[in-house]
Amino acid sequence: MPTVVLMDVSLSMTRPVSQDGSEEFQRKNLAVHGLNMLFEHMASNYRLEFTALMAFSSLWELLVPFTRDYNALQEALSNLEDYDKTCVESALNGVSNVVQQEWGSACPCQVVLITDGSLGIGKGSLRHSLQTLKQRGDDKKFPLPFPFPTKMFIMCVANAEELQMTGTMDNLEELLRLSGGDGQIFTMEGPLCMQSVQAMFGKLIDRAYSPFHAVLHCGNLSSDVQVFPRPEPVVVDEEVEPMPLTVNTDLEIVGFIEIADISSPPVISRHLVLPIAVNKEVDEVGTGATDELEEEASASQMAGKSPNFCVLLHGSLKVEGMVALVQLGPEWYGMLYSQADSKKKSNLMMSLFEPGPDPLPWLGKISHLGPISEAAENPYGEDDSKSPFPLQPQVKRSYAQNVTVWIKASGLQTDVQKILRNARKLPDKTQTFYKELNRLRKAALAFGFWELLKGVADLLERECTLLPDSAHPDAAFQLSHAAQQLKLASTGDSQYAAFDHNIVPMHTDFSS
């Protein structure tokens, strides 16, 4: 999930922070220190995250486009300049443009807004923007909510008391609500100092940037893995009191299935599964020193020579063309599979299904699946020429039945013409004639289309009068009988208008 860091560089960020017995700092210095801590953590533990750095005052500027080079981000922080007043709305418009240009409107994004709580003055201030929300035209809409899924984290280089006194907290909470509410406002606790800003950014790291480590089990084999991006809790809407479901840190492979059987299932999210070397120690905050990078490289080389079940699994799934079904929690499943980035590179991926015992209807309940060896006969056949999937549902689906639908007049006209064509070929087409007649009768009764029954009855009576002299005598009797039955059904009488009742051919003494 890409991240946009939005740094306030207005004049209010240059306000000094008094510290006893030490040099004087600006609020901007505290913010830069906190961001450096965040970037160092991401460089060590969240390297796959794409991050962009933007600065704003009354205007906005993209300092570093989306990148994984955290040295470039830290270098841009050290060269920040000071500008004029704060205009949050302009900056949010900039975020919307930058993200949509790079990722489109379907990719979720995290926005980290760093400010001192000064909302600006006059037109363009956040307070003025929120007060004029309902007086705007379509061409000057407020940028929130963004057209893409967003989590917004607001980092205030100020105490909660200071924000409450100035009325800033209410405006920031409204900003968070407009963004979708899926985020948090962080404030500094205690005096404004390096320790307080470290504690505040530490809470952000725990909330949004802590890596998800798990253990992948398959029988007696296991491997430590990192799942990226971190799986989000899922809320099941059908529950009376919804509780967020979280992915277990113990992932159990319950079986393997061919790609053709699982097809392309609906999933709620996709994640990379990366093996973790057990003997490799990763610091919470990297220093970026040259000697530590060399030690890290040597540790990576040692880890590359050690056997790892995750690597074995990836290679096996790729070669065999199969996926592994993995249990994420109680009655919650996903699948592990190999996905190719290019001809030479592929990754082990994990997709999460919707929570429930049967997320894929054509497989049935996951708990009911079992090994082929326990089946009485091979469900795939001796030469893999058949498949036990998809399972046929016990109840016939309504959309799988031969239902008569008259969306256009041409459809109704075709059905009536089919009856008349068979009527002219009586008695040879007696069975087909009554089959089509009963199909039209049931559809008309279901729709309450009584006039149709009366109209078709009149058509059959007309056909009876137009029969040639060479026509079989039985044809006239069958047409008169069918017309009479349709007229009785058009009256709505329960005896003749029953839906399950069928018009049967009239028995005569004539023979063909």
N, C-alpha and C positions, 0 to 999 in steps of 0.2 A: 504494500500500500504506500504510494508516494507521499512525501511530506513537503509542505511549503512552510518555511520559517519566515514570518513577517515581522521585521524589526522596526520599531518606532525610533526614528532618528530626529525627532522634533526637538526644539529648544528646551522643552520641559525635561527631557532626558538628561540634560547637562547639569541639572540641579545637584549641588554637592551633598554628600552624605558625611556627616560628622562622625568620626571614629576616635575614641580616646587613645592617645598614645601611638597613633599611626598616621600615615599620610592620608590626605583627603581624596576621596573617590567620588566620581559622579555616578548617578543611577545607570547611565549607559555602561560604565565599567563593570558594574555588578551584573547587568544583563549579558554582556559579552563573556564574562567569566562563567555564567551559568550555561550559555550556549556552547562554549568550548567544552565544558564537562559533558553536555549532551552529545556533541559530535564525537568526542573521544570514546564515549560508551558505544555509540553506533558503529564506529570504526572497528571496535573489538568484537561486538556481539550482534550487530545488526547490519552487516556489510552489504547485504543485498538491497537495502532500502535506498530508493532514489530520493534525493533531497535537493530542494531549490531554496535559495536565499534571496529575499526581497527586502528592500528598505523603503520606508514611506514617511512622508510628512504631509504637506499639502498635495504632493505628487508622489508617484511610486516609481521604483526602478528595480529591474531584475538584475541583481548583482552576480549571481551564479545560477545558470540554468540547471535543470535536473541532472544530478551527477551522483556517482558513488565515491568521488574523490573528496574525502573529508579534509585533506590538507588544503585544497582550494577553498573550501568553505571557511576554514579557520583563518586563512590568509585574508579573505575578503572581510571577515569580522575585524581584523586588526587595522583595516584601512577605512573604516566607516567615517563619514563626515557628518557634520551637524547642519540641519536645515531649519525650516520655519515651523509653522503651526501644524497640529495634528489633524488629519482628515482620514478617518477610518473607512468611510464609504468609498473613497477613491482607491484605497489600498485593496479593499475587497473586490472591487471591479477588476483590479489588476490580477488578483489571484484567480478569479473566474476565467479571465482571458488566457493566462499562462497555462493553467491546468487543462482547459479544453483544447488548446492548441497542441499540447503534448500528448494528452491521454484520452481526449474525447469526453463524453458525458456519462459513460458507463462505469469508469474506473473509480472506486472509492479513494478518497484522499484525506489526509490529515493536515490540518492547518494549525500551526503554533504561532499565536499572536503574542509578541512581547511588547509591553507598554508599561508606563508608570501610572496609568489611571487618569491622566489628564486627557479629557475628551476633545479638546479644542474649543474655540470660541466662535460665536456667530454662525453664519451660514457655512455649512460644510462640517461642522462639529457633529459628533455622534448624537448628542442630545437633540440637535436641530433635525438630523436625519430621521431619528425615531419619531419625533413629533409630527413630521410631515409625511409619514408613510401612506396615509389614506388620501392625501391630496395630490398624489402624483399621477401622471399619465403613463401610458404603456411604454413610451419612449424613455422615461426617466425612472424606471422601477428601481427599488432598492435591490442590491445584488444578492441578498439572502432571501430565501434559501438558494444555495448554489444549484445549478442544473445537474450536478453529480453528487453521489453520496458523500457526506462530509462528517468528520469528527473535528470539532474545534476545541483547542485548549488555549485558554487565555492566561498568560503568565504576567502577573502584576508585580512590578518592582515597587511595592508599597504594602503597608499593613492593611488588614481588613478594617481596622478602626478609621484609618485615614480615608479609605474608600467610602465607608458609611457616612462619614461626616460631610463629604462633598457630594453625596448622592450618586457617586459613580457606580457603585455596586449594582443598583437597580438597573442602570442602563446596560451594564455588561451582562447581567442576567437576561435581559430582554434580547440582547445580541445573540447570546447562546441559544435562547429559545427559538429565535428566527432561523438559526442555522440548522435546526432539527433537534436540538436538545441533547444530542449524543456527544457529550464532551464534558469539560469541567473548567472551573475558574480556580486558579491557584494564587494564593497570596503569601507574602512573607510573614513568618511568625517571629516576634521579638524585634530587636533592633535591625536596621538595614545594614547588613554586613555580609562578608563573603560566606560565612558559615550558614547564614539564613538563606541566601540565594542557592547555595549547594543543596540544602535540605529541600527547598521548593522544587528544584529541577530533579532531585532524586525521586520525589513523589511522581513527577511526570514520567520518569523512566519506568518506575514500577507500574504505572497505570497503562502506558501505551507502548513502551519500547523494551520490555523485558522479554528475552527470548523464551520460546516454549520448548522445553526439553522433555523428552519422553523416552520410554524403553519399549522397543518393538519386539514382541515375543512371537515365536513360531515353534511350538513344541518345546524342545530343550534348547533351542537356539534363541539368542537375543542380541540386541544391539542398541546402544545409546544413540538417539537421533535428535535432531532439531527440526521442528516443523515451522516453516516460514511461508507466508506471514503467520503470526500467531492466530490460532482459531478463535473466533469470537463466540461468546455465549449465544445460544439459540433459544428463543422463547416459542413454545408451542401454543398457538392461538386457541386451540380447541379446549384447553384446560380451563376449569372454572377459576382457579387461582394460579395464573401462569408463573412458573418458576424457570429461570434461565438454566438451560442445560449446558454443561461445560464438558469438553473433551477430556477423558481420563489421561493421566500421564503413563499409564500402562496400556499399550495398544496390542491387542491380541489378534493374530491372524487366525481366522476360523476355517478358512478353506480357499481353494483356488477354482477358478472358472474360466472358460474360454471367452475371448474378447467378443466373438460372434454372438454368444449367448447373452452377454450383459449389454451388448450393443452400445448405444450412446445415451446413458441414463441421465435423468435430471439431477443436478447437484446444487447445493447451496453455496459451496466455496471450493477452491482448489488451492493446494499448498505444495511447496517443495519439501521433500524429506531428505535431510542431509545427515550423513553419519558423523558422529562425534568420537574423536579419539579419547579413550578413557584416560590415558596417561598425559594428556595435554592440559595444562593449567591455563585458564583464561582469566585475566584480571578484569575486575569490574570496570575500571577506567584505564584505558591504555595511555601510555605516555608518549608514544610515537618516537622513542629513542631508537637510534640505529642498532645498538647492540641487542635490544629486545626484539627488534624485527628479525635480526639474524637468528636469534634463539627460536623465534616463532617459526621461521622457515625450516630450521633443522628439525623442530618438533613435528612439523607437517610432513617432512620427508620420512621420519621414523614411523609416523602414523600410516603413511601410504604403504609401508612394507608389512604392516600387521594385518592378519586376516580379519575380515569384518563381514558379519552376516548381512548387513544392509547392502553391501556391494554384491554379494552372492545373489541376494534376492532380486536386485535390479537386473543383473545379467540374465538370470533365469527367466524372469517375466518377459524380457525383451526377446530372448531366443525362442521360447515356447509359445509366444503369442497369447499369454494368459494374464489375468488380473488376480490379485489377492483380495479377498473380502476380509476386512478388519473390523473388529468391534471397538467402538469408541466409548461406549457406556451402556447402561441398561437399555436394551431395545433401541440401540442407535448404531448404525453401521456406516462404513465407507469402503472405498476400494483403493488399492495401491496398484500402480501401473507405470510402465515406461513411456515417456513422451519425448519424441525427438525434436530438438531445436534446429538441427541441421543434419546433414548426411553423416557427420562424424560425431556429433554430440547429442546425448540424450540425458534425461533426468528422471529420477524416481519421484513420482507425483502421488499425492493423496487427495481424493475428492470425497467430500462429506455428503451423504444422502440426507434426505429429510428424516428426522427422528421418527421411529415407529418400527414395528416388527416386520412389515412388508412394504418397504419403500419403493420396490420395483414390482409392480403387479404381475409381470410376466414370469417372475421367478417364484412367486408365492412367498410364504414366510421364510426368512433367512434361517431361522432355527430348525425348519423342516428339511433343509438341504443336508445331504450326507455324502459320504464317499461312494464312488462307483462300485467299489468292491463289495459293498453291502447290498447292492441291488441283485434281484433274482437273475436278471439278464442285463447286459450292457445297454444303457438307455441311448447310447450313441451308435449302436450297431457294431458289428464286427469290423467294418471298414470305415467307421466314422461317417456314414452316409446319412444319418438322421440326427435329430436333436430332441431332447425332452422338453425344450422350451420353444415358444411360450406355453405356459400352463393354460388350459382352457377353463374359464370361470364356470362355477357351478350354476350360477344364474345367468340366463341369456341376456346380454346387454340390449337395451332398447334400440341403440343405434345399429346393432347387428341384424335386426329383424327387417323383413321386407315391408316397410311401412310406406303407404301411399302418401305422397306429398304433392300438393298443388300450389306451388309458389307462383307460377305463371299460368295464364289462361291456356297456353299451348299444351301444358301437361294434362289438364282436364280434357281438352279437346282430343288429345291422342288416346286417352283411356276410353272415351265414348266411341270414337271411331273404331277402336279395336273390338268393342262389343258388337257394333253394327256389321263389321266385316265377318265376324264369326256367325252372326245371325243369318247372313245371306248364304252361308254354307251348311246350314242345318239340313238334315240331322247328323251329317258327318262330323261336325265340330261341336256336338252337344256338350261334351265334358268341358272343353275349353270355353265355350260360351258361358256356361254357368259359373265356371271358376272366375272369369273376369267380371261377370255380373255381380257375384257375391263380394269380390274385392272392392268394387266401386260402391256397393251398397253399404259395406261396413265403414268405409271412409266417409261417406255422406252422413251416416248416422253419428259418427264420432264428431264431425264438424257441425252437426245440427243443420245440414244442408238439405232440408226436406224438399225444396223446390227442384233440386237436381233429380231426385227419385221420380217425382211427377213428370219432369221433362223427358227423362229417358224412357219412362213408360209410354208417353205419347209417341216417341220416336219408334219404339218397338211395334206399337199398334199401326203406325204408318207403314213400317216395313212389311207388316202382315198384309195390308191391303195392296201393296205393290208386288207381291210375290207373283212370278210368272205361272202360266198354266202348267208348265212342265215341272214345277216345284213339288217336292215330296209332301204328301198330306200332313206328315208329322210336324213339318216346319211351322205351319200355321197354328197348330195346337200349342207348341212350345213357346212361340212368340206371344200368343194371347195369355198363356199361363204366366210367363215371366212379367208381362206388363201388369197383370192383375196383382201379382205379389208385390211389385214395386209400389203400386198405388196404395195398397193396404199399409205398407211400411211408411209411406209418406204421411199417413194420417196421424202417426205417433201412437197408435194403439199398441199397448204393451205386448199383446200376443204376436203381432207381426213385425214390430219394430225392435225386437230384442237384438242386441248386438251379436250375441253368439249364435243366433238362428241363421241357417243357410237355406237359400232357395234351392230345392232339389228338382231334377227334371220330372216332367209329368209322364206318368206311365200310360202308354197307348197300345192299341192292338195292332198298329201298323208295323210293318217290318220293311227294312230296306232291301 
